[in-house]
Amino acid sequence: MLLFSLVVVTLICAVQAIRAKQLITSSLWLALVSALCSVLLFMYGAHLVAVIELSVGAGLVTVLFVFAINMVGDDPIETKPVPPRWLGMGLALLFIFLLGWYVLPGSIVSSASAVVEQPMSEVLWQQRGIDLVVQVVLIFSGVLGLLGLLAEVKAPLEGSVASEVLSRREDEMKAMESQYLSGQETSR
């Protein structure tokens, strides 16, 4: 029952990722789908794949999506779907049927429950300790790479935006000064 519930929640999150109008919201729904898929993979005994899916799929890819969306902008998407709606719905129903076909049989569920009985700490630190260290290093290097991309060459107050604002202020001050001086000359 737990596996079926996880599959249903994953499908709901996937549909929300497709239906979201804002790109940032869609990327967060996609990260949740990836995290839930990693839980399902872990429950089926694919521990290494689950750890990689969680760190790369839900972690690094989401950070890259959010970075790209922040660079480009998060405008709402107002496009029509390329394939016909009936084809998309038919394929989605087919995939849901096939997923249910493979998830619901008792033999797979019983073998998955035998795998889950191991404590998470034992799996992470004793059986998959090196995998965990490699994933932490990958995430850390990804974050450092993004910080390197986001690093500014100039100090924040020396950038082009600051110089543009400063030149506008100087122009406004000169205009105000000339108005003041012209008002002084007309009053004499």
MODELLER restraints for C-alpha pairs under 7 A, 6 or more apart:
rsr = mdl.restraints
at = mdl.atoms
rsr.add(forms.Gaussian(group=physical.xy_distance, feature=features.Distance(at['CA:10:A'], at['CA:33:A']), mean=5.40, stdev=0.5))
rsr.add(forms.Gaussian(group=physical.xy_distance, feature=features.Distance(at['CA:10:A'], at['CA:36:A']), mean=6.07, stdev=0.5))
rsr.add(forms.Gaussian(group=physical.xy_distance, feature=features.Distance(at['CA:13:A'], at['CA:29:A']), mean=5.79, stdev=0.5))
rsr.add(forms.Gaussian(group=physical.xy_distance, feature=features.Distance(at['CA:13:A'], at['CA:32:A']), mean=6.91, stdev=0.5))
rsr.add(forms.Gaussian(group=physical.xy_distance, feature=features.Distance(at['CA:13:A'], at['CA:33:A']), mean=5.88, stdev=0.5))
rsr.add(forms.Gaussian(group=physical.xy_distance, feature=features.Distance(at['CA:14:A'], at['CA:29:A']), mean=6.84, stdev=0.5))
rsr.add(forms.Gaussian(group=physical.xy_distance, feature=features.Distance(at['CA:14:A'], at['CA:30:A']), mean=6.52, stdev=0.5))
rsr.add(forms.Gaussian(group=physical.xy_distance, feature=features.Distance(at['CA:14:A'], at['CA:33:A']), mean=6.03, stdev=0.5))
rsr.add(forms.Gaussian(group=physical.xy_distance, feature=features.Distance(at['CA:16:A'], at['CA:29:A']), mean=6.55, stdev=0.5))
rsr.add(forms.Gaussian(group=physical.xy_distance, feature=features.Distance(at['CA:17:A'], at['CA:26:A']), mean=4.39, stdev=0.5))
rsr.add(forms.Gaussian(group=physical.xy_distance, feature=features.Distance(at['CA:17:A'], at['CA:27:A']), mean=6.89, stdev=0.5))
rsr.add(forms.Gaussian(group=physical.xy_distance, feature=features.Distance(at['CA:17:A'], at['CA:29:A']), mean=4.90, stdev=0.5))
rsr.add(forms.Gaussian(group=physical.xy_distance, feature=features.Distance(at['CA:17:A'], at['CA:30:A']), mean=5.65, stdev=0.5))
rsr.add(forms.Gaussian(group=physical.xy_distance, feature=features.Distance(at['CA:18:A'], at['CA:26:A']), mean=6.73, stdev=0.5))
rsr.add(forms.Gaussian(group=physical.xy_distance, feature=features.Distance(at['CA:20:A'], at['CA:26:A']), mean=5.31, stdev=0.5))
rsr.add(forms.Gaussian(group=physical.xy_distance, feature=features.Distance(at['CA:21:A'], at['CA:76:A']), mean=5.25, stdev=0.5))
rsr.add(forms.Gaussian(group=physical.xy_distance, feature=features.Distance(at['CA:21:A'], at['CA:77:A']), mean=5.70, stdev=0.5))
rsr.add(forms.Gaussian(group=physical.xy_distance, feature=features.Distance(at['CA:22:A'], at['CA:74:A']), mean=6.24, stdev=0.5))
rsr.add(forms.Gaussian(group=physical.xy_distance, feature=features.Distance(at['CA:22:A'], at['CA:75:A']), mean=6.53, stdev=0.5))
rsr.add(forms.Gaussian(group=physical.xy_distance, feature=features.Distance(at['CA:22:A'], at['CA:76:A']), mean=5.06, stdev=0.5))
rsr.add(forms.Gaussian(group=physical.xy_distance, feature=features.Distance(at['CA:22:A'], at['CA:77:A']), mean=6.89, stdev=0.5))
rsr.add(forms.Gaussian(group=physical.xy_distance, feature=features.Distance(at['CA:23:A'], at['CA:69:A']), mean=6.97, stdev=0.5))
rsr.add(forms.Gaussian(group=physical.xy_distance, feature=features.Distance(at['CA:23:A'], at['CA:74:A']), mean=5.81, stdev=0.5))
rsr.add(forms.Gaussian(group=physical.xy_distance, feature=features.Distance(at['CA:24:A'], at['CA:66:A']), mean=6.39, stdev=0.5))
rsr.add(forms.Gaussian(group=physical.xy_distance, feature=features.Distance(at['CA:24:A'], at['CA:69:A']), mean=6.73, stdev=0.5))
rsr.add(forms.Gaussian(group=physical.xy_distance, feature=features.Distance(at['CA:24:A'], at['CA:74:A']), mean=6.68, stdev=0.5))
rsr.add(forms.Gaussian(group=physical.xy_distance, feature=features.Distance(at['CA:27:A'], at['CA:62:A']), mean=6.44, stdev=0.5))
rsr.add(forms.Gaussian(group=physical.xy_distance, feature=features.Distance(at['CA:27:A'], at['CA:65:A']), mean=6.61, stdev=0.5))
rsr.add(forms.Gaussian(group=physical.xy_distance, feature=features.Distance(at['CA:31:A'], at['CA:58:A']), mean=4.55, stdev=0.5))
rsr.add(forms.Gaussian(group=physical.xy_distance, feature=features.Distance(at['CA:31:A'], at['CA:62:A']), mean=6.04, stdev=0.5))
rsr.add(forms.Gaussian(group=physical.xy_distance, feature=features.Distance(at['CA:32:A'], at['CA:58:A']), mean=6.97, stdev=0.5))
rsr.add(forms.Gaussian(group=physical.xy_distance, feature=features.Distance(at['CA:34:A'], at['CA:53:A']), mean=6.72, stdev=0.5))
rsr.add(forms.Gaussian(group=physical.xy_distance, feature=features.Distance(at['CA:34:A'], at['CA:54:A']), mean=6.60, stdev=0.5))
rsr.add(forms.Gaussian(group=physical.xy_distance, feature=features.Distance(at['CA:34:A'], at['CA:57:A']), mean=5.74, stdev=0.5))
rsr.add(forms.Gaussian(group=physical.xy_distance, feature=features.Distance(at['CA:34:A'], at['CA:58:A']), mean=5.18, stdev=0.5))
rsr.add(forms.Gaussian(group=physical.xy_distance, feature=features.Distance(at['CA:35:A'], at['CA:54:A']), mean=5.50, stdev=0.5))
rsr.add(forms.Gaussian(group=physical.xy_distance, feature=features.Distance(at['CA:35:A'], at['CA:58:A']), mean=5.60, stdev=0.5))
rsr.add(forms.Gaussian(group=physical.xy_distance, feature=features.Distance(at['CA:38:A'], at['CA:50:A']), mean=4.34, stdev=0.5))
rsr.add(forms.Gaussian(group=physical.xy_distance, feature=features.Distance(at['CA:38:A'], at['CA:51:A']), mean=6.85, stdev=0.5))
rsr.add(forms.Gaussian(group=physical.xy_distance, feature=features.Distance(at['CA:38:A'], at['CA:53:A']), mean=5.60, stdev=0.5))
rsr.add(forms.Gaussian(group=physical.xy_distance, feature=features.Distance(at['CA:38:A'], at['CA:54:A']), mean=5.57, stdev=0.5))
rsr.add(forms.Gaussian(group=physical.xy_distance, feature=features.Distance(at['CA:39:A'], at['CA:50:A']), mean=6.71, stdev=0.5))
rsr.add(forms.Gaussian(group=physical.xy_distance, feature=features.Distance(at['CA:41:A'], at['CA:47:A']), mean=6.86, stdev=0.5))
rsr.add(forms.Gaussian(group=physical.xy_distance, feature=features.Distance(at['CA:41:A'], at['CA:49:A']), mean=6.95, stdev=0.5))
rsr.add(forms.Gaussian(group=physical.xy_distance, feature=features.Distance(at['CA:41:A'], at['CA:50:A']), mean=5.17, stdev=0.5))
rsr.add(forms.Gaussian(group=physical.xy_distance, feature=features.Distance(at['CA:42:A'], at['CA:50:A']), mean=5.26, stdev=0.5))
rsr.add(forms.Gaussian(group=physical.xy_distance, feature=features.Distance(at['CA:43:A'], at['CA:112:A']), mean=5.84, stdev=0.5))
rsr.add(forms.Gaussian(group=physical.xy_distance, feature=features.Distance(at['CA:43:A'], at['CA:115:A']), mean=6.88, stdev=0.5))
rsr.add(forms.Gaussian(group=physical.xy_distance, feature=features.Distance(at['CA:43:A'], at['CA:116:A']), mean=5.79, stdev=0.5))
rsr.add(forms.Gaussian(group=physical.xy_distance, feature=features.Distance(at['CA:44:A'], at['CA:112:A']), mean=4.89, stdev=0.5))
rsr.add(forms.Gaussian(group=physical.xy_distance, feature=features.Distance(at['CA:45:A'], at['CA:112:A']), mean=6.67, stdev=0.5))
rsr.add(forms.Gaussian(group=physical.xy_distance, feature=features.Distance(at['CA:45:A'], at['CA:115:A']), mean=5.85, stdev=0.5))
rsr.add(forms.Gaussian(group=physical.xy_distance, feature=features.Distance(at['CA:55:A'], at['CA:135:A']), mean=6.54, stdev=0.5))
rsr.add(forms.Gaussian(group=physical.xy_distance, feature=features.Distance(at['CA:55:A'], at['CA:139:A']), mean=6.88, stdev=0.5))
rsr.add(forms.Gaussian(group=physical.xy_distance, feature=features.Distance(at['CA:60:A'], at['CA:139:A']), mean=6.53, stdev=0.5))
rsr.add(forms.Gaussian(group=physical.xy_distance, feature=features.Distance(at['CA:60:A'], at['CA:142:A']), mean=6.68, stdev=0.5))
rsr.add(forms.Gaussian(group=physical.xy_distance, feature=features.Distance(at['CA:124:A'], at['CA:132:A']), mean=6.88, stdev=0.5))
